[in-house]
Amino acid sequence: MTTYQVSSQTSVNKLAGAISHTIQADNPIKLQAVGAASINQAIKSVAVARLMVEEREVDLFVIPAFSQITIDEQPRTMIELTIHER
């Protein structure tokens, strides 16, 4: 499984391109994001990637999950978006 770390500075179009070129039915992609701005970038990237794969008659679906991590010795909640091809 390919995993991408998403930040608030992540380019939506570049990440969407990476998702659309990497996604395969047997190989889901995981996006990991901490904080509202990075989660926003991740969600927008999935929406744009859906448009990119539409011409291949492929659809994407997302399974969201929470995960606990430690940043600077502080517990934080991370959102993990697992993207599958339908």
Summary of the structure (lengths in Angstrom):
residues: 86
radius of gyration: 12.9
end to end distance: 16.2
largest distance: 45.2
contacts: 246
relative contact order: 0.25
helix: 37%
strand: 42%
